[in-house]
Amino acid sequence: MTARRTGTEPPTPRPSPPPRDEARRGPGVVPHHHAYAEEPGAREGIRAPLALPHLRIWIDQLAATAGTTATVDATDRSVTAAAGPARAAHRRALEALQHDLTGAAGRAEARQQVRRLLAAGTAQYLLTTGRPADESALAELTVFALWPLVQAPELPDGWPGDLAELTSPRLAGLVARTRTAAAGGRLPAPDSFRRTLGGEPFAEGLLALLGDLADPTAGGACLTALARAGGHPAPPQGAGPQPLLGWLLGTDPRPEADRAWHWLEATATTAP
């Protein structure tokens, strides 16, 4: 897919990738076509979720940008008048996300914290390069969405239940197990997490997440703030998960994105 860049690119994360491996196959699983690898520079885009220090830097940059950049399309006359309040709302969402990533967010609005972290992971997918806009990209998108929850220094009480409702119990369990391993000093590399995800039916969880992120009163609020502060068009809101998936995979309608959607919808309804 064509690389899309934010106006404030963070340093490129440089994980040490494990050996390339075949994904385990199972219900709701697509082939693993990619191994995460180092990129020559941030301008080339990223191919792995940002490590926590780089994620904090990126969010700090976006929070600063949100206060000075018009985050509402001036061509949309219906919302131009609301540009000021929209910028303020976007800045508040990004400032809350800054607290989420330092472990200082507190216990209030636990579900909103989980939503913001999911949005932060999903928005990073806009920085990726060299990925096909088809069903093979869906597992990669899921890894990006979940990775901030894997890395967050502290999550609110009851977060597994919130994550299970926003995605699926299987994905919530996977994140919980990975966090437990990380607490013991065994945080996996993103590619290792991807291979573990390859053994889990993830379509149902991704479909539920896209539905929440497509809702401007739910996860869509933070996703919109992240996108606009990064210089991207606002994600489609209120139209359901399919347009949002197309936006994430590429701005131009293409048959690959349609096939990815049909795969996701069919697999989610048949997963055990």
C-alpha positions, 0 to 999 in steps of 0.5 A: 500500500502507498506509504502515508506519513504524519507531519511529525514522524517519530524515530523509527523503532528498531526491534531485533526481528526473530527468524521469519516463520510460517503462521500457525493456521486455524479458524479465522487465520490469514497467512503471515506474509510479513516479518517485522524488520528494521526500516532505513528511516522514519521517512520510509514509514514504519513496519512494526508498532512503535516501542513505548518510548517512541510511542510516547514521543509520537503522542507528545508531538501530536498533542502539541500539533493538535493545538496549532493545526486545523483539525477539521477540513475547511472544505466541509462547510457543515463543520468549519464553524466548529473547528475551534471546539473540535481542536480543543476536543482533539487536544483533550483526547491526546492529552488524556492519551499522554497520561494513559501512556505514563501510567498516570491516568488514574482509574476513572473512565477505565473503558475510555482509557482502553479505547484511547490505547486501541485508537493509538495502536490503530492510528499507527497503521497509517504510518506503515508502508509496503503492505498489501491492502488485502486480508493478509493485512488484517492480522497486522492491523490487529497487532498494531491496535493491541500493542499499546495495551501490551506495553502500557505501564499500568491499566485500570482495574477491570481492563480485561473485561472492557477489552473483551467487550471492545474486541473479543474475549480471545484477544483480551486473553492474549493481551493479558497473557502477554502482559503477564509474560512482560511483567516477568521480563519476557516481553515478546517482539511484535513479530512473535506476538503476531505469530501467537495471534496467528493461532487465534481466531481474531476476525470477530475481535477486529470487526468489533473494534472497527465498529467501536472506532467508527463510532464518533461517540466511542473510540472514533473520537480519539482516532479522529484526534490522532488522524487529524493531528497527524495531517491525515483526513478524518476517518469516516465516522457513523457509517459502520466498520467497512468504510473505516477499514477501507480508510485504514487500508488506503484512501482509494477504493480498491478491490483488495480492500473489498475482499478484505472486508468480505473475508473479515465479515464472513470469518467473524460470523463463522469463528468458533 
